[in-house]
Amino acid sequence: MRLQKYLSQAGVDSRRACEDIILQGKVSVNGKTIKKLGTKVNPETDIIKVNGKVCSLKYDFIYILINKPKGILTTVKDPLGRPTVLDLLPEFCERVFPVGRLDKETEGLLILTNDGEVTYKLTHPKYKVIKTYVAHVRGIVGNNKIKSLEKGIILEDGVTAPAKANILKVLRNSTIIKLEIHEGRKRQVRRMCDSIGHPIIELKRTQIGDISIKGLKPGEWRLLSQREIDYIKGL
């Protein structure tokens, strides 16, 4: 981040005024006086002072819901330069991070925030927040397979917790099912469907708890409502 932008976001003054403050030699970074505009600083590690006083960024909490399209990575940065969920958002002053993950080929509801409490409540197993998925799978799924999903599937990392599953639609050579789980294992839904012999064709997360993706097209986003924020914090 450029030094003058950092100072402005820290509430020192306007961007233009902060440039003047730097040129006047009133700013130091890690003990060294800086008079050059455009100097880059790391907000997480550098100690920035104005007139000898440490200044820090003033963060506000922000909560974003996005309908992640297929082919987009759930990460803030990819070393290979592939598109990430942050590429779908405008530039916010606050840094946000994905809550949990959706694999590259899974689309649907993803929450990003800088509120650690909200992240904790949505991801920690003790809160048992239900994640709802709609899966289009190969083959015709019988009721016995649905019961297996609900009872628990033996995976390489243990038996899955009891889930709720039901058939939404039977097609010619495939089935659309709805699956509700409260665990968050890596690629769990895909592995569960593979285990019963019905690999996934398409997978979408439609809901987390009471928060729904309804009304958002792939790639679209919105801020969480106050009701939705209060719901999460009240878990």
C-alpha positions as a Markdown table, in Angstrom:
| # | Residue | x | y | z |
|---|---|---|---|---|
| 1 | Met | 0.0 | 0.0 | 0.0 |
| 2 | Arg | 1.3 | 3.5 | -0.8 |
| 3 | Leu | 2.2 | 5.5 | 2.3 |
| 4 | Gln | -0.1 | 8.4 | 1.6 |
| 5 | Lys | -3.1 | 6.1 | 1.1 |
| 6 | Tyr | -2.2 | 4.3 | 4.4 |
| 7 | Leu | -2.1 | 7.7 | 6.2 |
| 8 | Ser | -5.5 | 8.7 | 4.7 |
| 9 | Gln | -7.2 | 5.4 | 5.7 |
| 10 | Ala | -5.7 | 5.7 | 9.2 |
| 11 | Gly | -7.6 | 9.0 | 9.5 |
| 12 | Val | -4.6 | 11.3 | 9.6 |
| 13 | Asp | -5.9 | 13.7 | 6.9 |
| 14 | Ser | -7.0 | 13.7 | 3.3 |
| 15 | Arg | -4.9 | 12.0 | 0.7 |
| 16 | Arg | -3.6 | 15.4 | -0.6 |
| 17 | Ala | -2.8 | 16.7 | 2.9 |
| 18 | Cys | -1.0 | 13.4 | 3.8 |
| 19 | Glu | 1.2 | 13.9 | 0.7 |
| 20 | Asp | 2.3 | 17.3 | 2.2 |
| 21 | Ile | 2.9 | 15.8 | 5.6 |
| 22 | Ile | 5.2 | 13.2 | 4.0 |
| 23 | Leu | 7.1 | 15.9 | 2.0 |
| 24 | Gln | 7.6 | 17.9 | 5.2 |
| 25 | Gly | 9.4 | 14.9 | 6.8 |
| 26 | Lys | 6.9 | 14.3 | 9.5 |
| 27 | Val | 6.4 | 10.6 | 8.7 |
| 28 | Ser | 8.7 | 7.7 | 9.6 |
| 29 | Val | 8.5 | 4.0 | 8.6 |
| 30 | Asn | 10.3 | 1.6 | 10.9 |
| 31 | Gly | 12.3 | 4.5 | 12.4 |
| 32 | Lys | 13.4 | 6.0 | 9.1 |
| 33 | Thr | 12.1 | 9.3 | 7.9 |
| 34 | Ile | 10.3 | 9.1 | 4.6 |
| 35 | Lys | 10.0 | 12.1 | 2.2 |
| 36 | Lys | 9.3 | 10.3 | -1.0 |
| 37 | Leu | 5.7 | 10.0 | -2.3 |
| 38 | Gly | 4.5 | 6.6 | -3.4 |
| 39 | Thr | 6.7 | 4.7 | -0.9 |
| 40 | Lys | 5.2 | 1.3 | -0.3 |
| 41 | Val | 4.4 | 0.1 | 3.2 |
| 42 | Asn | 3.1 | -3.2 | 4.7 |
| 43 | Pro | 0.2 | -2.4 | 7.1 |
| 44 | Glu | 0.7 | -5.7 | 8.9 |
| 45 | Thr | 4.4 | -5.4 | 9.7 |
| 46 | Asp | 5.6 | -1.8 | 9.3 |
| 47 | Ile | 5.5 | 0.7 | 12.1 |
| 48 | Ile | 4.3 | 4.1 | 10.7 |
| 49 | Lys | 4.6 | 7.2 | 12.8 |
| 50 | Val | 3.4 | 10.8 | 12.2 |
| 51 | Asn | 5.2 | 13.4 | 14.4 |
| 52 | Gly | 6.5 | 10.5 | 16.5 |
| 53 | Lys | 3.1 | 9.0 | 17.2 |
| 54 | Val | 2.2 | 5.5 | 15.8 |
| 55 | Cys | -0.9 | 5.5 | 13.5 |
| 56 | Ser | -2.8 | 2.4 | 12.5 |
| 57 | Leu | -5.6 | 1.7 | 10.1 |
| 58 | Lys | -9.1 | 2.2 | 11.3 |
| 59 | Tyr | -10.9 | -1.0 | 10.2 |
| 60 | Asp | -14.7 | -1.2 | 9.9 |
| 61 | Phe | -16.3 | -4.6 | 9.7 |
| 62 | Ile | -17.7 | -5.5 | 6.3 |
| 63 | Tyr | -19.8 | -8.5 | 5.3 |
| 64 | Ile | -20.2 | -9.6 | 1.7 |
| 65 | Leu | -22.3 | -12.4 | 0.1 |
| 66 | Ile | -21.3 | -13.5 | -3.3 |
| 67 | Asn | -22.5 | -16.1 | -5.8 |
| 68 | Lys | -19.2 | -17.6 | -6.8 |
| 69 | Pro | -19.2 | -18.9 | -10.4 |
| 70 | Lys | -17.4 | -22.1 | -11.5 |
| 71 | Gly | -13.8 | -21.6 | -12.4 |
| 72 | Ile | -13.1 | -19.0 | -9.7 |
| 73 | Leu | -10.7 | -19.8 | -6.8 |
| 74 | Thr | -11.8 | -19.2 | -3.2 |
| 75 | Thr | -8.7 | -17.4 | -2.1 |
| 76 | Val | -7.4 | -13.8 | -1.8 |
| 77 | Lys | -4.5 | -14.3 | -4.1 |
| 78 | Asp | -3.3 | -17.0 | -6.5 |
| 79 | Pro | 0.5 | -17.4 | -7.3 |
| 80 | Leu | -0.4 | -18.6 | -10.8 |
| 81 | Gly | -2.5 | -15.5 | -11.5 |
| 82 | Arg | -5.8 | -17.4 | -11.8 |
| 83 | Pro | -9.0 | -15.5 | -11.1 |
| 84 | Thr | -10.1 | -15.4 | -7.4 |
| 85 | Val | -13.3 | -14.3 | -5.7 |
| 86 | Leu | -11.7 | -10.9 | -4.9 |
| 87 | Asp | -11.5 | -10.2 | -8.6 |
| 88 | Leu | -15.3 | -10.1 | -8.7 |
| 89 | Leu | -15.5 | -7.4 | -6.1 |
| 90 | Pro | -14.8 | -3.6 | -6.2 |
| 91 | Glu | -11.9 | -2.4 | -4.2 |
| 92 | Phe | -12.9 | -1.9 | -0.5 |
| 93 | Cys | -10.8 | 0.0 | 2.0 |
| 94 | Glu | -11.1 | -3.0 | 4.3 |
| 95 | Arg | -9.4 | -6.3 | 3.6 |
| 96 | Val | -11.9 | -9.2 | 3.5 |
| 97 | Phe | -11.3 | -13.0 | 3.5 |
| 98 | Pro | -13.5 | -15.9 | 2.5 |
| 99 | Val | -15.3 | -17.8 | 5.2 |
| 100 | Gly | -14.6 | -21.4 | 4.4 |
| 101 | Arg | -14.1 | -22.6 | 0.9 |
| 102 | Leu | -15.8 | -23.7 | -2.3 |
| 103 | Asp | -13.7 | -25.7 | -4.7 |
| 104 | Lys | -12.9 | -24.2 | -8.1 |
| 105 | Glu | -15.7 | -26.1 | -9.9 |
| 106 | Thr | -18.4 | -25.5 | -7.3 |
| 107 | Glu | -20.5 | -22.4 | -7.5 |
| 108 | Gly | -22.8 | -20.7 | -5.1 |
| 109 | Leu | -23.0 | -18.9 | -1.8 |
| 110 | Leu | -19.8 | -17.6 | -0.3 |
| 111 | Ile | -19.4 | -15.1 | 2.5 |
| 112 | Leu | -16.4 | -12.8 | 2.8 |
| 113 | Thr | -15.6 | -10.6 | 5.9 |
| 114 | Asn | -13.0 | -9.2 | 8.1 |
| 115 | Asp | -14.9 | -10.0 | 11.3 |
| 116 | Gly | -13.2 | -12.9 | 13.0 |
| 117 | Glu | -16.2 | -13.6 | 15.3 |
| 118 | Val | -18.4 | -14.1 | 12.3 |
| 119 | Thr | -15.9 | -16.4 | 10.6 |
| 120 | Tyr | -15.5 | -18.4 | 13.8 |
| 121 | Lys | -19.2 | -18.9 | 14.2 |
| 122 | Leu | -19.8 | -20.0 | 10.6 |
| 123 | Thr | -16.9 | -22.4 | 10.5 |
| 124 | His | -16.4 | -23.9 | 14.0 |
| 125 | Pro | -18.0 | -27.4 | 14.3 |
| 126 | Lys | -19.6 | -26.7 | 17.6 |
| 127 | Tyr | -22.1 | -24.3 | 16.0 |
| 128 | Lys | -23.3 | -26.9 | 13.5 |
| 129 | Val | -24.4 | -24.3 | 10.9 |
| 130 | Ile | -26.2 | -26.0 | 8.1 |
| 131 | Lys | -24.8 | -25.7 | 4.6 |
| 132 | Thr | -27.3 | -26.5 | 1.8 |
| 133 | Tyr | -26.2 | -27.8 | -1.5 |
| 134 | Val | -28.0 | -28.7 | -4.7 |
| 135 | Ala | -26.1 | -31.5 | -6.6 |
| 136 | His | -26.7 | -32.7 | -10.1 |
| 137 | Val | -25.3 | -36.2 | -10.1 |
| 138 | Arg | -24.9 | -39.0 | -12.6 |
| 139 | Gly | -27.3 | -41.9 | -12.6 |
| 140 | Ile | -30.7 | -42.4 | -10.9 |
| 141 | Val | -30.4 | -42.1 | -7.1 |
| 142 | Gly | -32.5 | -44.6 | -5.2 |
| 143 | Asn | -34.0 | -44.1 | -1.7 |
| 144 | Asn | -31.4 | -46.5 | -0.3 |
| 145 | Lys | -28.6 | -44.2 | -1.4 |
| 146 | Ile | -30.4 | -41.2 | 0.1 |
| 147 | Lys | -30.7 | -43.0 | 3.4 |
| 148 | Ser | -26.9 | -43.7 | 3.3 |
| 149 | Leu | -26.2 | -40.1 | 2.8 |
| 150 | Glu | -28.4 | -39.2 | 5.8 |
| 151 | Lys | -27.0 | -41.9 | 8.0 |
| 152 | Gly | -23.3 | -41.1 | 7.3 |
| 153 | Ile | -20.8 | -42.0 | 4.7 |
| 154 | Ile | -17.4 | -43.7 | 5.5 |
| 155 | Leu | -14.7 | -41.5 | 3.9 |
| 156 | Glu | -10.9 | -41.7 | 4.3 |
| 157 | Asp | -11.0 | -39.1 | 7.1 |
| 158 | Gly | -13.8 | -40.8 | 9.0 |
| 159 | Val | -17.6 | -41.2 | 8.9 |
| 160 | Thr | -19.6 | -38.1 | 8.0 |
| 161 | Ala | -22.1 | -36.7 | 10.5 |
| 162 | Pro | -25.8 | -37.4 | 9.9 |
| 163 | Ala | -27.2 | -35.2 | 7.1 |
| 164 | Lys | -30.5 | -34.4 | 5.5 |
| 165 | Ala | -30.9 | -35.4 | 1.8 |
| 166 | Asn | -33.8 | -35.6 | -0.6 |
| 167 | Ile | -34.4 | -36.0 | -4.3 |
| 168 | Leu | -35.5 | -32.8 | -6.1 |
| 169 | Lys | -35.8 | -34.2 | -9.7 |
| 170 | Val | -35.1 | -37.4 | -11.6 |
| 171 | Leu | -33.9 | -36.9 | -15.2 |
| 172 | Arg | -33.2 | -39.4 | -17.9 |
| 173 | Asn | -29.7 | -40.5 | -16.8 |
| 174 | Ser | -29.1 | -38.3 | -13.8 |
| 175 | Thr | -30.7 | -36.9 | -10.5 |
| 176 | Ile | -30.8 | -33.6 | -8.8 |
| 177 | Ile | -30.6 | -33.9 | -5.0 |
| 178 | Lys | -30.6 | -31.5 | -2.1 |
| 179 | Leu | -28.1 | -32.1 | 0.7 |
| 180 | Glu | -27.8 | -30.4 | 4.0 |
| 181 | Ile | -24.6 | -30.8 | 6.1 |
| 182 | His | -23.0 | -29.0 | 9.0 |
| 183 | Glu | -19.5 | -30.2 | 8.6 |
| 184 | Gly | -16.9 | -28.5 | 6.4 |
| 185 | Arg | -14.5 | -31.2 | 5.2 |
| 186 | Lys | -12.6 | -30.6 | 2.0 |
| 187 | Arg | -14.7 | -31.5 | -1.0 |
| 188 | Gln | -17.1 | -33.3 | 1.3 |
| 189 | Val | -20.2 | -33.3 | -0.8 |
| 190 | Arg | -18.3 | -34.5 | -3.9 |
| 191 | Arg | -16.7 | -37.3 | -1.9 |
| 192 | Met | -20.0 | -38.3 | -0.4 |
| 193 | Cys | -21.6 | -38.6 | -3.8 |
| 194 | Asp | -18.7 | -40.4 | -5.2 |
| 195 | Ser | -18.9 | -42.9 | -2.4 |
| 196 | Ile | -22.5 | -43.9 | -3.2 |
| 197 | Gly | -21.6 | -44.3 | -6.9 |
| 198 | His | -23.2 | -41.1 | -8.2 |
| 199 | Pro | -20.4 | -38.6 | -9.0 |
| 200 | Ile | -21.3 | -34.9 | -9.3 |
| 201 | Ile | -21.9 | -33.2 | -12.6 |
| 202 | Glu | -22.6 | -29.8 | -11.1 |
| 203 | Leu | -22.6 | -28.6 | -7.6 |
| 204 | Lys | -24.0 | -25.4 | -6.0 |
| 205 | Arg | -24.2 | -24.1 | -2.5 |
| 206 | Thr | -27.5 | -22.3 | -2.0 |
| 207 | Gln | -27.7 | -21.5 | 1.6 |
| 208 | Ile | -25.7 | -21.2 | 4.9 |
| 209 | Gly | -28.0 | -21.3 | 7.9 |
| 210 | Asp | -30.8 | -18.8 | 7.2 |
| 211 | Ile | -28.8 | -16.9 | 4.6 |
| 212 | Ser | -29.8 | -17.6 | 1.0 |
| 213 | Ile | -28.2 | -16.8 | -2.3 |
| 214 | Lys | -31.7 | -16.2 | -3.8 |
| 215 | Gly | -31.8 | -13.3 | -6.3 |
| 216 | Leu | -28.0 | -13.3 | -7.1 |
| 217 | Lys | -26.7 | -14.4 | -10.4 |
| 218 | Pro | -23.3 | -16.1 | -10.7 |
| 219 | Gly | -20.6 | -13.4 | -10.2 |
| 220 | Glu | -23.0 | -11.0 | -8.4 |
| 221 | Trp | -22.6 | -9.9 | -4.8 |
| 222 | Arg | -24.3 | -7.9 | -2.1 |
| 223 | Leu | -23.7 | -6.8 | 1.4 |
| 224 | Leu | -25.3 | -8.8 | 4.2 |
| 225 | Ser | -28.3 | -7.2 | 5.7 |
| 226 | Gln | -28.3 | -6.2 | 9.4 |
| 227 | Arg | -30.8 | -9.0 | 10.1 |
| 228 | Glu | -28.4 | -11.5 | 8.5 |
| 229 | Ile | -25.4 | -10.2 | 10.5 |
| 230 | Asp | -27.4 | -10.3 | 13.8 |
| 231 | Tyr | -28.5 | -13.9 | 12.9 |
| 232 | Ile | -24.9 | -15.0 | 12.6 |
| 233 | Lys | -23.7 | -13.2 | 15.8 |
| 234 | Gly | -26.6 | -14.7 | 17.6 |
| 235 | Leu | -25.6 | -18.3 | 16.8 |
